[in-house]
Amino acid sequence: MPAPATGLHLIADLADCHGLCDVALIEAALREAADAAHVHVLSVHLHPFGPEQGVTGVALLAESHISIHSWPEEGLAAIDIFVCGPLADAEAALSVIVARLGGAIRYRQAIPRLGARTGAALAP
Amino acid sequence: MPAPATGLHLIADLADCHGLCDVALIEAALREAADAAHVHVLSVHLHPFGPEQGVTGVALLAESHISIHSWPEEGLAAIDIFVCGPLADAEAALSVIVARLGGAIRYRQAIPRLGARTGAALAP
């Protein structure tokens, strides 16, 4: 079953990261982030652009997705944590990713999606 | 090669959509949207939750990603179009998806990501 149509989308751009070419590290970070957020990974898809280059990828979740796009030459990573359902903890997921990549948050925004904007779908 | 670390992230929540269980339609919409945006699809991953239920998925791009999460029982779809590089046209991609799903935009936000916020990476 998909999660309810009420979501929190946490956007973060990170600087001064390491490991941004490391597919195994990035996959582990995405999976650990999902665990921390109490969400369920359906599949992980990562595309490395080549040696010393960035990675683009996503963890598809029963509760939406966590994505990453990395630019190792600049130490940058763009992170999206879009989670649905009242139990999902996007902040916990972001903390895991920041810790794994050793980065600093240069920009962040939390955006209510769908029913979360009106509160209608948040009622018990 | 990945696109430059300067991006536009266009978020849109759609209502009154049709075809939200239709994996083939959704894949076609994502691929057509990428074409309209002048970006390059690396792979498409779609997870149908079951008959008459929603779909969660992503088109991974050389220029970041387009994602969709759908709730057919409510006619809702959450769309993200995150594209990097000065030539990418996120608005064109969104127009394609709205047309394909027959929906109306209930919420939208365009967020500069990474270098696009400072303009630094937009210099010729």
gemmi code that builds the backbone of each chain (N, CA, C; Angstrom):
import gemmi

chains = {
    "A": [
        ("MET", (0.851, -1.206, 0.000), (0.000, 0.000, 0.000), (0.882, 1.249, 0.000)),
        ("PRO", (0.542, 2.215, -0.813), (1.262, 3.483, -0.726), (0.885, 4.224, 0.552)),
        ("ALA", (1.749, 5.141, 0.949), (1.462, 5.976, 2.119), (0.377, 6.998, 1.760)),
        ("PRO", (-0.248, 7.604, 2.764), (-1.283, 8.608, 2.490), (-0.742, 9.782, 1.685)),
        ("ALA", (-1.669, 10.471, 1.001), (-1.283, 11.600, 0.156), (-1.097, 12.855, 0.997)),
        ("THR", (-0.190, 12.774, 1.926), (0.189, 13.945, 2.701), (1.677, 13.822, 2.955)),
        ("GLY", (2.422, 14.798, 2.528), (3.867, 14.598, 2.541), (4.650, 15.784, 3.025)),
        ("LEU", (5.875, 15.494, 3.423), (6.850, 16.534, 3.725), (8.028, 16.323, 2.794)),
        ("HIS", (8.385, 17.376, 2.095), (9.501, 17.315, 1.150), (10.609, 18.204, 1.698)),
        ("LEU", (11.675, 17.567, 2.117), (12.812, 18.290, 2.691), (13.912, 18.343, 1.643)),
        ("ILE", (14.257, 19.554, 1.275), (15.283, 19.810, 0.260), (16.533, 20.316, 0.957)),
        ("ALA", (17.682, 19.790, 0.573), (18.927, 20.284, 1.164), (20.050, 20.231, 0.136)),
        ("ASP", (20.757, 21.318, 0.018), (21.972, 21.344, -0.794), (23.152, 21.369, 0.165)),
        ("LEU", (24.062, 20.438, -0.044), (25.202, 20.258, 0.864), (26.507, 20.650, 0.182)),
        ("ALA", (27.401, 21.216, 0.956), (28.741, 21.572, 0.464), (29.783, 20.855, 1.296)),
        ("ASP", (30.994, 20.830, 0.772), (32.149, 20.272, 1.498), (31.957, 18.803, 1.846)),
        ("CYS", (31.317, 18.081, 0.945), (31.090, 16.643, 1.160), (32.288, 15.828, 0.677)),
        ("HIS", (32.368, 14.594, 1.174), (33.316, 13.633, 0.615), (32.540, 12.395, 0.174)),
        ("GLY", (33.208, 11.498, -0.513), (32.591, 10.236, -0.913), (31.580, 10.370, -2.037)),
        ("LEU", (31.613, 11.462, -2.763), (30.559, 11.740, -3.741), (30.699, 10.940, -5.041)),
        ("CYS", (31.806, 10.201, -5.195), (31.950, 9.273, -6.331), (31.674, 7.839, -5.888)),
        ("ASP", (31.453, 7.629, -4.627), (31.456, 6.285, -4.036), (30.033, 5.721, -4.000)),
        ("VAL", (29.725, 4.911, -4.999), (28.361, 4.394, -5.148), (27.953, 3.562, -3.939)),
        ("ALA", (28.872, 2.757, -3.437), (28.521, 1.906, -2.292), (28.222, 2.751, -1.054)),
        ("LEU", (29.028, 3.764, -0.843), (28.791, 4.664, 0.292), (27.449, 5.372, 0.146)),
        ("ILE", (27.164, 5.835, -1.060), (25.916, 6.578, -1.287), (24.713, 5.646, -1.113)),
        ("GLU", (24.815, 4.436, -1.629), (23.695, 3.501, -1.422), (23.489, 3.225, 0.071)),
        ("ALA", (24.575, 3.026, 0.778), (24.445, 2.779, 2.221), (23.818, 3.978, 2.920)),
        ("ALA", (24.214, 5.176, 2.495), (23.656, 6.390, 3.113), (22.156, 6.491, 2.855)),
        ("LEU", (21.744, 6.184, 1.628), (20.306, 6.271, 1.308), (19.512, 5.245, 2.120)),
        ("ARG", (20.041, 4.040, 2.198), (19.310, 2.987, 2.935), (19.272, 3.291, 4.439)),
        ("GLU", (20.386, 3.778, 4.958), (20.417, 4.103, 6.384), (19.507, 5.303, 6.668)),
        ("ALA", (19.469, 6.236, 5.744), (18.587, 7.401, 5.902), (17.124, 6.966, 5.931)),
        ("ALA", (16.771, 6.033, 5.058), (15.390, 5.526, 5.041), (15.054, 4.843, 6.359)),
        ("ASP", (15.983, 4.061, 6.859), (15.752, 3.409, 8.155), (15.519, 4.456, 9.250)),
        ("ALA", (16.356, 5.476, 9.236), (16.234, 6.513, 10.274), (14.901, 7.243, 10.173)),
        ("ALA", (14.386, 7.358, 8.966), (13.115, 8.065, 8.753), (11.900, 7.169, 8.980)),
        ("HIS", (12.138, 5.893, 9.249), (11.036, 4.927, 9.433), (10.208, 4.762, 8.166)),
        ("VAL", (10.900, 4.763, 7.022), (10.234, 4.518, 5.745), (10.844, 3.280, 5.091)),
        ("HIS", (10.205, 2.811, 4.011), (10.502, 1.496, 3.446), (11.035, 1.629, 2.022)),
        ("VAL", (12.235, 1.108, 1.811), (12.873, 1.181, 0.491), (12.265, 0.117, -0.427)),
        ("LEU", (11.786, 0.556, -1.594), (11.329, -0.371, -2.631), (12.501, -0.804, -3.511)),
        ("SER", (13.341, 0.150, -3.864), (14.499, -0.130, -4.726), (15.423, 1.081, -4.696)),
        ("VAL", (16.681, 0.825, -5.028), (17.682, 1.903, -5.112), (18.297, 1.855, -6.502)),
        ("HIS", (18.403, 2.997, -7.126), (18.956, 3.091, -8.479), (19.997, 4.209, -8.484)),
        ("LEU", (21.233, 3.836, -8.805), (22.316, 4.818, -8.789), (23.065, 4.769, -10.111)),
        ("HIS", (23.345, 5.926, -10.656), (24.082, 6.023, -11.916), (25.370, 6.797, -11.682)),
        ("PRO", (26.519, 6.093, -11.715), (27.791, 6.826, -11.629), (28.166, 7.350, -13.013)),
        ("PHE", (28.583, 8.610, -13.071), (28.897, 9.191, -14.383), (30.290, 8.802, -14.867)),
        ("GLY", (31.079, 8.186, -13.982), (32.410, 7.737, -14.384), (33.385, 7.959, -13.244)),
        ("PRO", (34.633, 7.476, -13.412), (35.637, 7.628, -12.357), (35.824, 9.099, -11.986)),
        ("GLU", (35.817, 9.385, -10.718), (36.022, 10.754, -10.192), (34.882, 11.693, -10.547)),
        ("GLN", (33.799, 11.128, -11.112), (32.661, 11.988, -11.428), (31.514, 11.705, -10.468)),
        ("GLY", (30.448, 12.436, -10.664), (29.331, 12.378, -9.738), (28.444, 11.169, -9.920)),
        ("VAL", (27.470, 11.106, -9.036), (26.474, 10.039, -9.025), (25.106, 10.700, -8.991)),
        ("THR", (24.183, 10.132, -9.746), (22.791, 10.564, -9.637), (21.981, 9.342, -9.270)),
        ("GLY", (21.042, 9.515, -8.360), (20.310, 8.326, -7.959), (19.158, 8.601, -7.039)),
        ("VAL", (18.445, 7.504, -6.786), (17.220, 7.606, -5.991), (16.981, 6.310, -5.231)),
        ("ALA", (16.425, 6.480, -4.049), (15.798, 5.361, -3.348), (14.293, 5.577, -3.478)),
        ("LEU", (13.641, 4.677, -4.212), (12.178, 4.735, -4.263), (11.645, 4.124, -2.979)),
        ("LEU", (10.698, 4.818, -2.390), (10.132, 4.412, -1.104), (8.648, 4.101, -1.237)),
        ("ALA", (8.143, 3.263, -0.357), (6.695, 3.118, -0.245), (6.073, 4.465, 0.136)),
        ("GLU", (6.900, 5.354, 0.699), (6.437, 6.667, 1.164), (6.958, 7.814, 0.293)),
        ("SER", (7.400, 7.570, -0.896), (7.840, 8.534, -1.923), (9.311, 8.318, -2.296)),
        ("HIS", (10.240, 9.238, -2.014), (11.620, 8.985, -2.461), (12.653, 9.793, -1.696)),
        ("ILE", (13.889, 9.299, -1.786), (15.064, 10.076, -1.379), (15.989, 10.093, -2.592)),
        ("SER", (16.410, 11.276, -3.019), (17.285, 11.360, -4.190), (18.570, 12.098, -3.846)),
        ("ILE", (19.573, 11.830, -4.673), (20.866, 12.509, -4.534), (21.445, 12.773, -5.916)),
        ("HIS", (22.049, 13.933, -6.051), (22.850, 14.258, -7.229), (24.132, 14.878, -6.691)),
        ("SER", (25.264, 14.363, -7.160), (26.530, 14.806, -6.566), (27.503, 15.342, -7.609)),
        ("TRP", (28.297, 16.310, -7.168), (29.346, 16.923, -7.981), (30.628, 16.898, -7.146)),
        ("PRO", (31.365, 15.786, -7.213), (32.532, 15.647, -6.340), (33.590, 16.711, -6.580)),
        ("GLU", (33.715, 17.181, -7.807), (34.741, 18.186, -8.094), (34.469, 19.499, -7.365)),
        ("GLU", (33.218, 19.676, -6.958), (32.865, 20.889, -6.203), (32.461, 20.565, -4.762)),
        ("GLY", (32.456, 19.279, -4.403), (32.046, 18.879, -3.062), (30.565, 19.072, -2.780)),
        ("LEU", (29.770, 19.167, -3.834), (28.345, 19.487, -3.683), (27.458, 18.260, -3.837)),
        ("ALA", (26.366, 18.263, -3.089), (25.336, 17.239, -3.250), (23.976, 17.887, -3.043)),
        ("ALA", (23.046, 17.547, -3.927), (21.657, 17.999, -3.802), (20.837, 16.821, -3.301)),
        ("ILE", (20.189, 17.011, -2.183), (19.436, 15.945, -1.525), (17.954, 16.310, -1.487)),
        ("ASP", (17.106, 15.336, -1.817), (15.662, 15.488, -1.625), (15.163, 14.319, -0.791)),
        ("ILE", (14.411, 14.652, 0.226), (13.793, 13.624, 1.064), (12.307, 13.926, 1.077)),
        ("PHE", (11.575, 13.160, 0.304), (10.127, 13.374, 0.143), (9.470, 12.155, 0.776)),
        ("VAL", (8.801, 12.386, 1.905), (8.228, 11.267, 2.650), (6.765, 11.559, 2.987)),
        ("CYS", (5.958, 10.543, 2.867), (4.529, 10.663, 3.149), (4.179, 9.839, 4.382)),
        ("GLY", (3.104, 10.256, 5.015), (2.631, 9.542, 6.202), (3.095, 10.228, 7.470)),
        ("PRO", (2.290, 10.176, 8.498), (2.580, 10.940, 9.722), (3.766, 10.423, 10.519)),
        ("LEU", (4.233, 9.218, 10.250), (5.321, 8.653, 11.052), (6.701, 8.883, 10.441)),
        ("ALA", (6.732, 9.364, 9.213), (8.018, 9.509, 8.526), (8.793, 10.705, 9.073)),
        ("ASP", (10.081, 10.525, 9.247), (10.927, 11.541, 9.872), (12.015, 11.973, 8.887)),
        ("ALA", (11.684, 12.978, 8.077), (12.618, 13.439, 7.048), (13.882, 14.028, 7.663)),
        ("GLU", (13.738, 14.704, 8.771), (14.913, 15.326, 9.406), (15.942, 14.269, 9.820)),
        ("ALA", (15.443, 13.151, 10.311), (16.362, 12.085, 10.717), (17.120, 11.547, 9.506)),
        ("ALA", (16.419, 11.439, 8.395), (17.081, 10.970, 7.166), (18.167, 11.934, 6.736)),
        ("LEU", (17.866, 13.213, 6.779), (18.867, 14.207, 6.370), (20.084, 14.162, 7.294)),
        ("SER", (19.850, 14.003, 8.563), (20.980, 13.930, 9.506), (21.908, 12.776, 9.156)),
        ("VAL", (21.351, 11.656, 8.783), (22.172, 10.498, 8.404), (23.005, 10.820, 7.168)),
        ("ILE", (22.378, 11.420, 6.179), (23.098, 11.696, 4.930), (24.220, 12.704, 5.171)),
        ("VAL", (23.928, 13.744, 5.932), (24.958, 14.739, 6.247), (26.122, 14.080, 6.985)),
        ("ALA", (25.810, 13.209, 7.914), (26.870, 12.531, 8.666), (27.691, 11.618, 7.768)),
        ("ARG", (27.017, 10.893, 6.874), (27.715, 9.949, 5.992), (28.616, 10.663, 4.988)),
        ("LEU", (28.142, 11.798, 4.480), (28.888, 12.509, 3.438), (29.793, 13.590, 4.032)),
        ("GLY", (29.673, 13.811, 5.315), (30.547, 14.779, 5.977), (30.335, 16.211, 5.535)),
        ("GLY", (29.170, 16.524, 5.033), (28.937, 17.846, 4.456), (28.291, 18.827, 5.417)),
        ("ALA", (28.142, 20.034, 4.919), (27.451, 21.093, 5.647), (26.256, 21.545, 4.816)),
        ("ILE", (25.160, 21.837, 5.474), (23.951, 22.257, 4.760), (24.080, 23.729, 4.382)),
        ("ARG", (24.078, 23.993, 3.080), (24.161, 25.368, 2.604), (22.767, 25.964, 2.377)),
        ("TYR", (21.826, 25.094, 2.108), (20.456, 25.547, 1.843), (19.519, 24.434, 2.238)),
        ("ARG", (18.406, 24.791, 2.862), (17.398, 23.785, 3.168), (16.025, 24.423, 3.109)),
        ("GLN", (15.049, 23.600, 2.759), (13.664, 24.058, 2.754), (12.784, 22.839, 2.997)),
        ("ALA", (11.792, 22.992, 3.849), (10.812, 21.924, 4.092), (9.492, 22.364, 3.489)),
        ("ILE", (8.970, 21.550, 2.573), (7.782, 21.926, 1.813), (6.668, 20.918, 2.085)),
        ("PRO", (5.567, 21.355, 2.645), (4.413, 20.450, 2.759), (3.898, 20.122, 1.359)),
        ("ARG", (3.630, 18.850, 1.137), (3.109, 18.435, -0.169), (1.707, 17.861, -0.012)),
        ("LEU", (0.897, 18.057, -1.037), (-0.430, 17.432, -1.127), (-1.270, 17.774, 0.107)),
        ("GLY", (-1.857, 16.775, 0.742), (-2.767, 17.021, 1.857), (-2.134, 17.714, 3.043)),
        ("ALA", (-0.810, 17.653, 3.143), (-0.153, 18.276, 4.294), (-0.292, 19.791, 4.273)),
        ("ARG", (-0.556, 20.370, 3.118), (-0.705, 21.827, 3.073), (-2.009, 22.285, 3.716)),
        ("THR", (-3.051, 21.492, 3.557), (-4.342, 21.883, 4.121), (-4.565, 21.262, 5.484)),
        ("GLY", (-3.798, 20.238, 5.803), (-4.021, 19.531, 7.055), (-5.127, 18.501, 6.952)),
        ("ALA", (-5.843, 18.496, 5.833), (-7.000, 17.609, 5.707), (-6.618, 16.141, 5.868)),
        ("ALA", (-5.492, 15.792, 5.268), (-5.122, 14.384, 5.292), (-4.332, 14.030, 6.546)),
        ("LEU", (-4.126, 15.018, 7.404), (-3.387, 14.754, 8.628), (-4.305, 14.399, 9.790)),
        ("ALA", (-5.604, 14.562, 9.569), (-6.544, 14.230, 10.641), (-6.477, 12.740, 10.955)),
        ("PRO", (-6.675, 12.361, 12.199), (-6.613, 10.948, 12.573), (-7.769, 10.160, 11.958)),
    ],
    "B": [
        ("MET", (28.823, 12.769, -19.112), (29.157, 13.870, -18.188), (27.885, 14.357, -17.507)),
        ("PRO", (27.944, 14.578, -16.213), (26.788, 15.182, -15.547), (26.658, 16.645, -15.954)),
        ("ALA", (25.454, 17.185, -15.780), (25.225, 18.601, -16.055), (25.875, 19.447, -14.955)),
        ("PRO", (26.053, 20.744, -15.230), (26.667, 21.613, -14.212), (25.843, 21.653, -12.926)),
        ("ALA", (26.520, 22.018, -11.834), (25.868, 22.064, -10.529), (25.098, 23.368, -10.368)),
        ("THR", (24.159, 23.574, -11.244), (23.255, 24.705, -11.123), (21.911, 24.212, -11.615)),
        ("GLY", (20.918, 24.285, -10.762), (19.679, 23.609, -11.117), (18.432, 24.405, -10.823)),
        ("LEU", (17.369, 24.000, -11.483), (16.038, 24.508, -11.176), (15.175, 23.313, -10.802)),
        ("HIS", (14.564, 23.409, -9.651), (13.720, 22.331, -9.156), (12.279, 22.840, -9.148)),
        ("LEU", (11.501, 22.301, -10.041), (10.101, 22.714, -10.170), (9.230, 21.639, -9.517)),
        ("ILE", (8.509, 22.065, -8.504), (7.630, 21.177, -7.734), (6.191, 21.477, -8.115)),
        ("ALA", (5.399, 20.451, -8.341), (3.986, 20.689, -8.653), (3.141, 19.550, -8.095)),
        ("ASP", (2.092, 19.923, -7.395), (1.096, 18.946, -6.954), (-0.132, 19.131, -7.832)),
        ("LEU", (-0.582, 18.025, -8.417), (-1.681, 18.064, -9.383), (-2.918, 17.387, -8.807)),
        ("ALA", (-4.066, 17.912, -9.160), (-5.345, 17.321, -8.758), (-6.160, 16.999, -10.006)),
        ("ASP", (-7.174, 16.166, -9.815), (-8.116, 15.834, -10.895), (-7.424, 15.167, -12.079)),
        ("CYS", (-6.433, 14.345, -11.781), (-5.707, 13.639, -12.841), (-6.412, 12.328, -13.186)),
        ("HIS", (-6.105, 11.805, -14.360), (-6.505, 10.451, -14.733), (-5.253, 9.666, -15.098)),
        ("GLY", (-5.432, 8.369, -15.266), (-4.307, 7.524, -15.699), (-3.274, 7.266, -14.621)),
        ("LEU", (-3.621, 7.485, -13.375), (-2.614, 7.435, -12.320), (-2.234, 6.018, -11.888)),
        ("CYS", (-2.944, 5.002, -12.424), (-2.553, 3.597, -12.204), (-1.805, 3.044, -13.413)),
        ("ASP", (-1.719, 3.821, -14.451), (-1.302, 3.325, -15.768), (0.207, 3.523, -15.945)),
        ("VAL", (0.953, 2.453, -15.682), (2.415, 2.548, -15.704), (2.928, 2.936, -17.093)),
        ("ALA", (2.323, 2.392, -18.126), (2.795, 2.706, -19.482), (2.565, 4.180, -19.802)),
        ("LEU", (1.404, 4.679, -19.428), (1.111, 6.100, -19.646), (2.089, 6.976, -18.867)),
        ("ILE", (2.339, 6.608, -17.632), (3.232, 7.422, -16.796), (4.654, 7.386, -17.350)),
        ("GLU", (5.107, 6.212, -17.778), (6.461, 6.172, -18.368), (6.538, 7.039, -19.620)),
        ("ALA", (5.510, 6.949, -20.447), (5.501, 7.773, -21.659), (5.505, 9.254, -21.298)),
        ("ALA", (4.745, 9.612, -20.267), (4.693, 11.024, -19.853), (6.061, 11.501, -19.364)),
        ("LEU", (6.749, 10.665, -18.597), (8.072, 11.061, -18.088), (9.072, 11.220, -19.235)),
        ("ARG", (9.023, 10.275, -20.164), (9.985, 10.341, -21.275), (9.678, 11.534, -22.196)),
        ("GLU", (8.401, 11.766, -22.432), (8.028, 12.900, -23.290), (8.371, 14.225, -22.580)),
        ("ALA", (8.175, 14.245, -21.285), (8.516, 15.449, -20.513), (10.009, 15.737, -20.602)),
        ("ALA", (10.820, 14.693, -20.495), (12.272, 14.876, -20.606), (12.643, 15.417, -21.986)),
        ("ASP", (12.015, 14.867, -23.009), (12.286, 15.373, -24.362), (11.931, 16.859, -24.460)),
        ("ALA", (10.786, 17.211, -23.908), (10.340, 18.608, -23.987), (11.286, 19.541, -23.237)),
        ("ALA", (11.892, 19.012, -22.187), (12.811, 19.825, -21.376), (14.227, 19.855, -21.950)),
        ("HIS", (14.461, 19.098, -23.013), (15.799, 19.009, -23.613), (16.809, 18.398, -22.659)),
        ("VAL", (16.347, 17.385, -21.909), (17.251, 16.659, -21.014), (17.264, 15.185, -21.421)),
        ("HIS", (18.194, 14.422, -20.834), (18.507, 13.082, -21.308), (18.190, 12.041, -20.246)),
        ("VAL", (17.329, 11.093, -20.598), (16.924, 10.042, -19.669), (18.019, 8.977, -19.591)),
        ("LEU", (18.456, 8.695, -18.368), (19.393, 7.583, -18.141), (18.621, 6.285, -17.942)),
        ("SER", (17.543, 6.347, -17.176), (16.727, 5.169, -16.890), (15.419, 5.624, -16.252)),
        ("VAL", (14.412, 4.750, -16.375), (13.101, 5.028, -15.757), (12.769, 3.850, -14.849)),
        ("HIS", (12.332, 4.160, -13.650), (11.991, 3.129, -12.657), (10.622, 3.455, -12.085)),
        ("LEU", (9.679, 2.543, -12.285), (8.313, 2.774, -11.819), (7.859, 1.590, -10.977)),
        ("HIS", (7.238, 1.899, -9.872), (6.718, 0.861, -8.979), (5.211, 1.020, -8.842)),
        ("PRO", (4.431, 0.109, -9.438), (2.980, 0.150, -9.227), (2.652, -0.551, -7.911)),
        ("PHE", (1.796, 0.076, -7.093), (1.481, -0.515, -5.793), (0.432, -1.619, -5.900)),
        ("GLY", (-0.206, -1.761, -7.071), (-1.181, -2.821, -7.282), (-2.321, -2.305, -8.129)),
        ("PRO", (-3.252, -3.213, -8.503), (-4.378, -2.799, -9.340), (-5.168, -1.666, -8.680)),
        ("GLU", (-5.456, -0.660, -9.454), (-6.241, 0.495, -8.988), (-5.500, 1.324, -7.943)),
        ("GLN", (-4.228, 1.011, -7.730), (-3.470, 1.795, -6.754), (-2.436, 2.671, -7.470)),
        ("GLY", (-1.738, 3.435, -6.691), (-0.833, 4.430, -7.255), (0.463, 3.860, -7.783)),
        ("VAL", (1.248, 4.765, -8.313), (2.559, 4.450, -8.869), (3.558, 5.429, -8.268)),
        ("THR", (4.726, 4.922, -7.931), (5.812, 5.804, -7.524), (6.972, 5.556, -8.469)),
        ("GLY", (7.613, 6.618, -8.900), (8.683, 6.375, -9.855), (9.486, 7.596, -10.191)),
        ("VAL", (10.517, 7.323, -10.981), (11.470, 8.373, -11.325), (12.073, 8.113, -12.694)),
        ("ALA", (12.331, 9.190, -13.395), (13.229, 9.165, -14.542), (14.537, 9.789, -14.069)),
        ("LEU", (15.593, 8.976, -14.014), (16.911, 9.537, -13.711), (17.455, 10.177, -14.987)),
        ("LEU", (17.950, 11.387, -14.828), (18.425, 12.169, -15.966), (19.919, 12.439, -15.842)),
        ("ALA", (20.555, 12.662, -16.969), (21.915, 13.205, -16.926), (21.912, 14.568, -16.244)),
        ("GLU", (20.741, 15.200, -16.215), (20.584, 16.549, -15.633), (19.795, 16.535, -14.323)),
        ("SER", (19.677, 15.413, -13.658), (19.057, 15.214, -12.329), (17.853, 14.274, -12.419)),
        ("HIS", (16.611, 14.700, -12.169), (15.521, 13.718, -12.191), (14.151, 14.355, -12.383)),
        ("ILE", (13.225, 13.487, -12.838), (11.795, 13.813, -12.811), (11.136, 12.680, -12.032)),
        ("SER", (10.359, 13.023, -11.008), (9.697, 11.982, -10.217), (8.194, 12.200, -10.184)),
        ("ILE", (7.505, 11.092, -9.900), (6.055, 11.142, -9.762), (5.642, 10.186, -8.648)),
        ("HIS", (4.667, 10.632, -7.871), (3.986, 9.776, -6.908), (2.498, 10.028, -7.108)),
        ("SER", (1.719, 8.962, -7.266), (0.304, 9.156, -7.614), (-0.625, 8.454, -6.631)),
        ("TRP", (-1.782, 9.076, -6.443), (-2.850, 8.541, -5.591), (-4.135, 8.574, -6.426)),
        ("PRO", (-4.380, 7.521, -7.223), (-5.523, 7.552, -8.145), (-6.860, 7.689, -7.432)),
        ("GLU", (-6.958, 7.145, -6.227), (-8.229, 7.228, -5.516), (-8.589, 8.669, -5.165)),
        ("GLU", (-7.608, 9.544, -5.170), (-7.858, 10.960, -4.879), (-7.565, 11.842, -6.098)),
        ("GLY", (-7.114, 11.229, -7.179), (-6.795, 11.989, -8.390), (-5.564, 12.864, -8.255)),
        ("LEU", (-4.715, 12.547, -7.287), (-3.569, 13.405, -6.974), (-2.260, 12.837, -7.522)),
        ("ALA", (-1.392, 13.740, -7.926), (-0.033, 13.358, -8.318), (0.933, 14.428, -7.836)),
        ("ALA", (2.045, 13.995, -7.266), (3.117, 14.904, -6.855), (4.244, 14.773, -7.872)),
        ("ILE", (4.590, 15.892, -8.472), (5.591, 15.898, -9.544), (6.793, 16.726, -9.112)),
        ("ASP", (7.983, 16.201, -9.382), (9.213, 16.969, -9.206), (10.002, 16.940, -10.503)),
        ("ILE", (10.393, 18.101, -10.931), (11.230, 18.211, -12.127), (12.469, 18.990, -11.715)),
        ("PHE", (13.550, 18.262, -11.541), (14.809, 18.855, -11.065), (15.785, 18.723, -12.222)),
        ("VAL", (16.119, 19.855, -12.815), (16.965, 19.835, -14.008), (18.123, 20.808, -13.851)),
        ("CYS", (19.277, 20.371, -14.308), (20.484, 21.183, -14.233), (20.942, 21.585, -15.626)),
        ("GLY", (21.660, 22.680, -15.674), (22.184, 23.162, -16.937), (21.304, 24.256, -17.497)),
        ("PRO", (21.914, 25.213, -18.181), (21.162, 26.390, -18.638), (20.155, 26.112, -19.734)),
        ("LEU", (20.248, 24.978, -20.398), (19.350, 24.706, -21.517), (18.105, 23.922, -21.126)),
        ("ALA", (18.060, 23.423, -19.908), (16.943, 22.578, -19.497), (15.695, 23.425, -19.238)),
        ("ASP", (14.562, 22.935, -19.689), (13.310, 23.684, -19.619), (12.306, 22.912, -18.769)),
        ("ALA", (12.339, 23.172, -17.461), (11.467, 22.445, -16.541), (9.996, 22.743, -16.800)),
        ("GLU", (9.699, 23.967, -17.160), (8.298, 24.338, -17.401), (7.708, 23.523, -18.551)),
        ("ALA", (8.499, 23.302, -19.575), (8.017, 22.509, -20.709), (7.708, 21.083, -20.271)),
        ("ALA", (8.560, 20.554, -19.406), (8.321, 19.195, -18.909), (7.029, 19.132, -18.110)),
        ("LEU", (6.813, 20.117, -17.266), (5.584, 20.117, -16.462), (4.351, 20.223, -17.355)),
        ("SER", (4.423, 21.023, -18.373), (3.278, 21.156, -19.286), (2.922, 19.819, -19.919)),
        ("VAL", (3.927, 19.064, -20.302), (3.687, 17.740, -20.886), (2.986, 16.827, -19.887)),
        ("ILE", (3.472, 16.812, -18.673), (2.896, 15.902, -17.665), (1.459, 16.301, -17.348)),
        ("VAL", (1.212, 17.583, -17.205), (-0.160, 18.043, -16.939), (-1.078, 17.641, -18.097)),
        ("ALA", (-0.599, 17.802, -19.296), (-1.418, 17.446, -20.456), (-1.674, 15.942, -20.506)),
        ("ARG", (-0.655, 15.146, -20.229), (-0.797, 13.688, -20.292), (-1.734, 13.162, -19.212)),
        ("LEU", (-1.682, 13.749, -18.027), (-2.476, 13.246, -16.902), (-3.799, 14.000, -16.763)),
        ("GLY", (-3.959, 15.028, -17.567), (-5.221, 15.760, -17.564), (-5.513, 16.476, -16.264)),
        ("GLY", (-4.483, 16.809, -15.516), (-4.700, 17.387, -14.192), (-4.630, 18.901, -14.174)),
        ("ALA", (-4.887, 19.440, -12.991), (-4.775, 20.874, -12.741), (-3.736, 21.074, -11.638)),
        ("ILE", (-2.950, 22.118, -11.772), (-1.902, 22.390, -10.788), (-2.531, 23.061, -9.566)),
        ("ARG", (-2.425, 22.397, -8.432), (-2.947, 22.958, -7.181), (-1.882, 23.733, -6.417)),
        ("TYR", (-0.632, 23.346, -6.667), (0.478, 24.002, -5.969), (1.692, 23.889, -6.865)),
        ("ARG", (2.480, 24.938, -6.892), (3.742, 24.862, -7.625), (4.759, 25.775, -6.963)),
        ("GLN", (6.001, 25.388, -7.101), (7.091, 26.209, -6.593), (8.318, 25.903, -7.429)),
        ("ALA", (9.043, 26.936, -7.800), (10.307, 26.764, -8.540), (11.441, 27.162, -7.602)),
        ("ILE", (12.352, 26.244, -7.370), (13.411, 26.441, -6.380), (14.763, 26.389, -7.077)),
        ("PRO", (15.514, 27.468, -7.039), (16.890, 27.383, -7.548), (17.700, 26.447, -6.649)),
        ("ARG", (18.476, 25.568, -7.250), (19.312, 24.639, -6.475), (20.785, 24.912, -6.772)),
        ("LEU", (21.608, 24.700, -5.761), (23.059, 24.731, -5.911), (23.521, 26.078, -6.484)),
        ("GLY", (24.325, 26.063, -7.504), (24.874, 27.297, -8.052), (23.850, 28.276, -8.578)),
        ("ALA", (22.665, 27.800, -8.881), (21.649, 28.687, -9.430), (21.177, 29.726, -8.412)),
        ("ARG", (21.375, 29.445, -7.144), (20.943, 30.416, -6.136), (21.840, 31.655, -6.131)),
        ("THR", (23.115, 31.430, -6.388), (24.042, 32.566, -6.358), (24.275, 33.136, -7.735)),
        ("GLY", (23.925, 32.374, -8.741), (24.200, 32.818, -10.093), (25.614, 32.497, -10.537)),
        ("ALA", (26.438, 32.052, -9.599), (27.860, 31.848, -9.912), (28.046, 30.855, -11.054)),
        ("ALA", (27.259, 29.773, -10.997), (27.458, 28.732, -12.000), (26.677, 29.016, -13.280)),
        ("LEU", (25.975, 30.146, -13.294), (25.221, 30.484, -14.491), (26.008, 31.390, -15.439)),
        ("ALA", (27.166, 31.827, -14.972), (27.979, 32.696, -15.844), (28.415, 31.919, -17.077)),
        ("PRO", (28.504, 32.585, -18.203), (28.895, 31.894, -19.435), (30.340, 31.396, -19.366)),
    ],
}
model = gemmi.Model(1)
for chain_id, residues in chains.items():
    chain = gemmi.Chain(chain_id)
    for i, (resn, *xyz) in enumerate(residues, 1):
        res = gemmi.Residue()
        res.name, res.seqid = resn, gemmi.SeqId(i, " ")
        for name, pos in zip(("N", "CA", "C"), xyz):
            atom = gemmi.Atom()
            atom.name, atom.element = name, gemmi.Element(name[0])
            atom.pos, atom.b_iso = gemmi.Position(*pos), 0.0
            res.add_atom(atom)
        chain.add_residue(res)
    model.add_chain(chain)
structure = gemmi.Structure()
structure.add_model(model)
structure.setup_entities()
